[in-house]
């Protein structure tokens, strides 16, 4: 069987339609359909069947698509072994990040990788809903994703999820707020406040619901933003409270203070998502290693600064 036709079958299993496969592979839908028909003749049994106006995989098609994934992994592994033999992680790696981790981590990561001759990283940003992260691995080699503990929308998708950070989410307050002098805040302190929320489907929403449950009533959400720069501007103007990531929010304006939240788990987990075949490439593994290293340094720098601040306050 032709490896390229097997790859089209794998793409169909992951993308769900001939049109989507055609768009992803730069072919016409008719060309994709013709190649799948050739693959069916090679296999000697139907791999697809009609469903409404489109097609779906038969049980044999699903089985062969799984085998096609194994073939893709084996081919990438062979290519990676050759790259290791040459000690040369070359090629282009595409990376998708969401804004806060991109600003905090990627400049250092790409600076570290400049010394690797022949390796090119093409990065872009997007702030998708939680459920959309897994599908984006069909478009990018590496997808940086965040979620709440215990909530993994990419579970069962066969993706490799590399942990990068477990990041506390503090409560951002105006510097002159009545709670600004507290060492920490609790749900009881927050339920009567005006909140700046996130769009529906974004991870932080789950923590706000937990605050409502712990506080015994619903909170007022006046505005919803995904861009932390807008959120910070509204906090500083006294227009509401919001969750602010502790490690990746950058340098905050002087009119904003952060307070830890107690009584409710308030953290997010940040992962690098990769398809298993893509994860075999030496170039991709090289980028992932630098991501892990830089994420660890970022966390350590913030924790060291917090320890030094606490020591200075107690002396």
ROVO-16813 format. One record per residue (C-alpha): x, y, z; residue number from 1. Coordinates in Angstrom, 3 decimals. Layout:
BEGIN
X, Y, Z, NUM
...
END
This chain:
BEGIN
0.000, 0.000, 0.000, 1
1.145, 3.488, -0.795, 2
2.171, 5.408, 2.338, 3
0.751, 8.665, 0.996, 4
-2.679, 7.108, 0.506, 5
-2.522, 5.630, 4.003, 6
-1.793, 9.109, 5.285, 7
-4.931, 10.419, 3.549, 8
-6.980, 7.749, 5.312, 9
-5.466, 8.775, 8.641, 10
-6.312, 12.403, 7.895, 11
-9.900, 11.410, 7.102, 12
-10.179, 9.611, 10.440, 13
-8.948, 12.701, 12.270, 14
-10.673, 15.458, 10.275, 15
-13.962, 13.762, 9.517, 16
-14.585, 14.834, 5.917, 17
-13.021, 14.651, 2.467, 18
-13.310, 18.433, 2.136, 19
-11.323, 18.995, 5.342, 20
-8.661, 16.519, 4.195, 21
-8.427, 18.260, 0.824, 22
-7.978, 21.665, 2.440, 23
-5.324, 20.353, 4.839, 24
-3.306, 18.535, 2.175, 25
-3.608, 21.019, -0.685, 26
-5.617, 18.697, -2.924, 27
-9.061, 18.881, -4.469, 28
-11.839, 16.792, -2.866, 29
-12.126, 14.714, -6.035, 30
-8.390, 13.927, -5.931, 31
-8.683, 12.811, -2.298, 32
-11.687, 10.616, -3.141, 33
-9.839, 9.033, -6.075, 34
-6.817, 8.210, -3.898, 35
-9.064, 6.658, -1.252, 36
-10.737, 4.506, -3.915, 37
-7.304, 3.290, -5.059, 38
-6.466, 2.449, -1.450, 39
-9.721, 0.470, -1.158, 40
-8.740, -1.580, -4.212, 41
-5.330, -2.229, -2.670, 42
-6.939, -3.248, 0.620, 43
-9.515, -5.470, -1.086, 44
-12.452, -4.283, 1.019, 45
-14.522, -1.115, 1.598, 46
-12.812, 1.436, 3.798, 47
-15.513, 4.117, 3.601, 48
-19.288, 4.251, 3.301, 49
-21.856, 6.926, 2.575, 50
-23.346, 8.858, 5.502, 51
-25.733, 11.642, 4.532, 52
-23.914, 13.883, 2.062, 53
-20.469, 12.709, 3.124, 54
-18.567, 9.526, 3.927, 55
-17.427, 7.823, 7.132, 56
-14.916, 5.079, 7.757, 57
-16.020, 1.470, 7.977, 58
-14.674, -0.716, 10.790, 59
-11.971, -1.871, 8.365, 60
-11.237, 1.756, 7.514, 61
-10.818, 2.639, 11.188, 62
-8.488, -0.322, 11.705, 63
-6.361, 0.642, 8.712, 64
-6.321, 4.296, 9.825, 65
-4.896, 3.190, 13.175, 66
-2.262, 1.195, 11.317, 67
-1.558, 4.279, 9.189, 68
-0.818, 6.211, 12.379, 69
1.643, 3.502, 13.411, 70
3.269, 3.698, 9.975, 71
3.576, 7.492, 10.268, 72
5.172, 7.120, 13.711, 73
7.629, 4.544, 12.378, 74
8.597, 6.758, 9.448, 75
9.138, 9.792, 11.680, 76
11.128, 7.628, 14.091, 77
13.352, 6.474, 11.253, 78
13.843, 10.061, 10.110, 79
14.609, 11.082, 13.682, 80
17.194, 8.335, 14.072, 81
18.892, 9.541, 10.907, 82
18.873, 13.114, 12.221, 83
20.428, 11.865, 15.459, 84
23.056, 9.970, 13.507, 85
23.887, 13.234, 11.739, 86
23.424, 15.100, 15.071, 87
21.331, 17.629, 13.183, 88
17.716, 18.454, 14.229, 89
16.873, 20.308, 11.032, 90
13.603, 21.373, 9.448, 91
10.639, 23.593, 10.238, 92
8.560, 23.242, 13.393, 93
5.201, 25.021, 13.570, 94
3.993, 26.074, 17.008, 95
0.708, 27.519, 18.236, 96
0.590, 29.337, 21.561, 97
-2.041, 31.170, 23.550, 98
-1.092, 34.773, 24.390, 99
0.058, 34.757, 28.041, 100
2.409, 31.783, 27.799, 101
3.604, 33.002, 24.415, 102
4.694, 36.359, 25.820, 103
6.294, 34.841, 28.921, 104
8.072, 31.874, 27.366, 105
8.527, 31.971, 23.604, 106
11.030, 34.838, 23.240, 107
13.531, 32.964, 25.430, 108
12.775, 29.631, 23.757, 109
13.354, 30.962, 20.253, 110
16.465, 32.827, 21.371, 111
17.886, 29.570, 22.751, 112
17.132, 27.769, 19.469, 113
18.842, 30.315, 17.239, 114
22.105, 28.416, 17.663, 115
20.622, 25.226, 16.133, 116
21.558, 25.515, 12.465, 117
18.846, 24.436, 10.059, 118
16.050, 24.454, 12.653, 119
13.265, 26.969, 11.982, 120
10.374, 27.577, 14.383, 121
7.265, 29.271, 12.972, 122
5.073, 30.432, 15.853, 123
1.676, 32.105, 15.941, 124
-0.934, 32.790, 18.628, 125
-4.590, 32.017, 19.186, 126
-6.819, 31.887, 22.270, 127
-9.266, 29.067, 21.534, 128
-11.919, 27.471, 23.696, 129
-10.756, 24.513, 25.756, 130
-12.352, 21.888, 23.511, 131
-10.606, 23.260, 20.399, 132
-7.002, 22.627, 21.486, 133
-6.809, 18.941, 20.385, 134
-8.035, 19.635, 16.841, 135
-5.349, 22.275, 16.365, 136
-2.659, 19.569, 16.476, 137
-3.778, 18.718, 12.937, 138
-2.588, 22.159, 11.834, 139
0.509, 22.707, 14.016, 140
3.379, 20.492, 15.153, 141
3.200, 21.774, 18.751, 142
0.139, 23.303, 20.430, 143
0.519, 25.004, 23.802, 144
-2.718, 24.458, 25.716, 145
-4.030, 25.208, 29.196, 146
-6.708, 23.552, 31.283, 147
-7.853, 23.040, 34.851, 148
-6.623, 20.060, 36.932, 149
-8.667, 16.956, 36.201, 150
-10.074, 18.368, 32.958, 151
-8.236, 17.013, 29.921, 152
-10.270, 17.512, 26.728, 153
-7.542, 15.808, 24.715, 154
-7.862, 12.555, 26.676, 155
-8.562, 9.597, 24.395, 156
-7.337, 11.459, 21.311, 157
-4.005, 9.653, 21.152, 158
-2.048, 12.876, 21.611, 159
1.115, 13.234, 23.617, 160
0.688, 15.863, 26.338, 161
3.923, 17.169, 27.846, 162
3.411, 19.085, 31.146, 163
5.123, 22.495, 31.179, 164
3.700, 24.451, 34.122, 165
1.224, 24.264, 36.966, 166
0.472, 27.951, 37.442, 167
-1.445, 29.582, 40.309, 168
-4.235, 31.958, 39.299, 169
-4.323, 34.899, 41.690, 170
-7.068, 37.474, 42.132, 171
-6.230, 40.807, 40.498, 172
-7.465, 43.805, 42.516, 173
-7.172, 47.576, 42.160, 174
-4.384, 48.761, 44.467, 175
-6.862, 50.847, 46.495, 176
-9.397, 48.032, 46.885, 177
-10.671, 47.154, 50.369, 178
-9.029, 43.702, 50.071, 179
-5.674, 44.972, 48.802, 180
-4.019, 44.845, 52.237, 181
-4.975, 41.198, 52.854, 182
-2.360, 38.445, 52.602, 183
-4.949, 36.308, 50.761, 184
-8.642, 36.267, 49.857, 185
-11.421, 33.668, 50.169, 186
-14.635, 32.970, 48.247, 187
-16.622, 34.727, 50.997, 188
-14.591, 37.880, 50.326, 189
-15.303, 37.751, 46.599, 190
-18.919, 36.762, 45.948, 191
-20.245, 40.315, 46.367, 192
-17.652, 41.826, 44.049, 193
-18.060, 42.739, 40.382, 194
-16.085, 40.340, 38.181, 195
-14.369, 40.454, 34.841, 196
-14.954, 37.010, 33.366, 197
-13.684, 35.022, 30.415, 198
-15.691, 33.912, 27.365, 199
-17.810, 30.791, 27.856, 200
-15.771, 27.622, 27.358, 201
-12.492, 29.122, 28.603, 202
-10.756, 27.294, 31.485, 203
-10.958, 30.048, 34.152, 204
-14.771, 29.864, 34.146, 205
-14.651, 26.666, 36.191, 206
-12.931, 28.403, 39.119, 207
-15.499, 31.193, 39.141, 208
-18.237, 28.547, 39.448, 209
-16.321, 27.009, 42.390, 210
-16.221, 30.422, 44.092, 211
-19.980, 30.701, 43.631, 212
-20.515, 27.272, 45.182, 213
-18.216, 27.996, 48.130, 214
-19.691, 31.471, 48.645, 215
-23.281, 30.295, 48.397, 216
-24.483, 32.606, 45.625, 217
-23.831, 33.712, 42.072, 218
-21.353, 36.458, 41.329, 219
-21.921, 39.409, 39.035, 220
-19.867, 39.235, 35.831, 221
-19.948, 42.660, 34.199, 222
-17.650, 42.028, 31.215, 223
-15.961, 39.070, 29.521, 224
-12.536, 39.281, 27.872, 225
-9.907, 36.811, 26.691, 226
-7.130, 39.417, 26.314, 227
-5.278, 39.898, 29.617, 228
-4.176, 43.414, 28.617, 229
-7.819, 44.498, 28.498, 230
-8.530, 42.684, 31.767, 231
-5.634, 44.455, 33.493, 232
-6.782, 47.839, 32.178, 233
-10.273, 47.252, 33.610, 234
-8.895, 46.073, 36.963, 235
-6.675, 49.159, 37.203, 236
-9.662, 51.385, 36.444, 237
-11.579, 49.858, 39.347, 238
-14.146, 48.148, 37.119, 239
-13.880, 44.657, 38.551, 240
-11.792, 41.757, 39.824, 241
-10.352, 38.962, 37.697, 242
-8.114, 35.917, 37.680, 243
-4.534, 36.814, 36.773, 244
-1.885, 34.125, 36.048, 245
0.979, 34.430, 38.542, 246
3.921, 33.397, 36.334, 247
2.916, 34.490, 32.838, 248
1.153, 37.827, 33.328, 249
4.398, 39.805, 33.062, 250
5.063, 43.044, 34.930, 251
1.767, 44.419, 36.219, 252
0.932, 48.131, 36.504, 253
1.384, 49.697, 39.943, 254
-2.379, 50.180, 40.292, 255
-2.967, 46.403, 40.381, 256
-2.153, 43.947, 43.188, 257
-2.413, 40.151, 43.174, 258
-3.759, 38.121, 46.084, 259
-3.688, 34.319, 46.429, 260
-7.090, 32.643, 46.631, 261
-7.676, 30.158, 49.447, 262
-10.585, 27.796, 49.905, 263
-10.850, 26.971, 46.194, 264
-8.256, 25.328, 43.955, 265
-7.098, 28.129, 41.682, 266
-4.448, 26.830, 39.300, 267
-4.160, 25.975, 35.642, 268
-2.002, 23.386, 33.948, 269
-0.106, 24.200, 30.770, 270
0.800, 21.438, 28.314, 271
2.499, 21.037, 24.974, 272
0.261, 18.862, 22.767, 273
1.814, 16.872, 19.913, 274
0.579, 14.157, 17.590, 275
2.495, 10.910, 18.218, 276
4.040, 10.773, 14.743, 277
5.134, 14.410, 14.935, 278
6.631, 13.782, 18.390, 279
9.164, 11.403, 16.826, 280
10.858, 14.169, 14.842, 281
14.174, 15.217, 16.320, 282
13.474, 18.863, 15.481, 283
10.188, 18.754, 17.405, 284
11.789, 16.984, 20.361, 285
14.512, 19.626, 20.410, 286
11.928, 22.429, 20.649, 287
10.019, 20.541, 23.359, 288
13.170, 20.108, 25.451, 289
13.830, 23.848, 25.370, 290
10.172, 24.584, 26.214, 291
10.375, 22.338, 29.297, 292
13.655, 23.912, 30.396, 293
12.425, 27.495, 29.985, 294
9.119, 26.745, 31.725, 295
11.008, 25.338, 34.722, 296
13.233, 28.426, 34.824, 297
10.209, 30.716, 34.663, 298
8.532, 28.987, 37.591, 299
11.730, 28.909, 39.648, 300
12.421, 32.619, 39.087, 301
8.963, 33.575, 40.390, 302
9.174, 31.236, 43.362, 303
12.632, 32.548, 44.259, 304
11.395, 36.135, 44.057, 305
8.431, 35.258, 46.299, 306
10.714, 33.610, 48.884, 307
13.052, 36.607, 48.874, 308
10.094, 38.983, 49.320, 309
8.716, 36.937, 52.212, 310
12.127, 36.836, 53.876, 311
12.545, 40.589, 53.537, 312
9.067, 41.190, 55.003, 313
9.789, 39.028, 58.053, 314
13.216, 40.503, 58.803, 315
END
